[in-house]
Amino acid sequence: MANAMLNIRVVQPRMMSIKQAADYVGLPLKRFPRVCSVRPIAMPESQERYDIRDLDLWLDQVKAGNAGTDAEILERLG
């Protein structure tokens, strides 16, 4: 029996589509934009994308119990 060696490289994109972002945080696509306070970034000559670092920060805030509603966030921003 011959042995083969596979060299597989997985690249985690920093910028994600809404579907990828919803999958990343574990929410259904329909629910994701309603509950996630992260706003997408308008990419040049492309669709809007979500930054994985912003999603991670939001998840950390949710985990710590510090994620507020959009209204609360806007109120804090002034």
RAMO-V350377 format. One record per pair of residues at least 12 apart in sequence whose ideal C-beta (glycine too) atoms are under 10 Angstrom apart, sorted by the first residue. I is the first residue (numbers start at 1). J is the second residue. D is the distance in Angstrom with one decimal. If there is no record, write none. Layout:
# RAMO-V350377
<<I	J	D> <I	J	D>>
This chain:
# RAMO-V350377
<<12	24	9.1> <12	52	7.1> <13	49	8.6> <13	52	7.4> <14	49	8.7> <14	50	9.6> <14	51	6.4> <14	52	5.2> <14	53	7.2> <15	40	9.1> <15	41	7.2> <15	43	6.8> <15	46	8.8> <15	48	9.4> <15	49	3.8> <15	50	7.0> <15	51	6.1> <15	52	7.4> <15	53	9.9> <16	40	9.1> <16	49	6.0> <16	50	5.0> <16	51	8.0> <16	52	6.3> <16	55	7.7> <17	40	9.0> <17	46	9.6> <17	47	6.7> <17	48	8.4> <17	49	6.5> <17	50	7.6> <18	32	6.8> <18	33	7.1> <18	36	9.6> <18	40	7.0> <18	47	8.3> <18	48	7.5> <18	49	8.6> <18	50	6.9> <19	32	8.8> <20	49	8.7> <20	50	7.6> <20	52	9.1> <20	55	9.9> <21	33	9.4> <21	36	7.6> <21	38	7.6> <21	40	8.0> <21	49	8.2> <21	50	3.8> <21	51	9.1> <21	52	8.1> <21	54	9.3> <21	55	6.0> <22	36	8.1> <22	50	9.0> <22	55	9.9> <24	50	8.2> <24	52	7.0> <24	55	6.1> <24	56	9.1> <24	59	9.0> <25	38	8.8> <25	50	9.2> <25	52	10.0> <25	55	5.9> <25	56	9.2> <25	58	7.8> <25	59	6.1> <25	62	8.8> <26	59	9.1> <32	50	9.3> <34	70	9.7> <35	58	9.8> <35	62	9.0> <35	67	9.0> <35	69	9.5> <35	70	10.0> <36	50	8.3> <36	54	9.5> <36	55	7.6> <36	58	6.3> <36	59	9.2> <36	62	9.0> <36	67	9.1> <37	54	9.4> <37	58	6.2> <37	61	8.5> <37	62	9.4> <37	67	6.7> <37	68	7.6> <37	69	7.8> <37	70	5.8> <37	72	9.3> <37	73	5.9> <37	74	9.9> <38	50	6.0> <38	51	7.7> <38	52	9.9> <38	53	9.8> <38	54	4.6> <38	55	5.6> <38	56	9.6> <38	57	8.0> <38	58	4.9> <38	59	9.4> <39	51	9.6> <39	54	8.1> <39	70	9.7> <40	54	9.2> <41	54	8.4>>
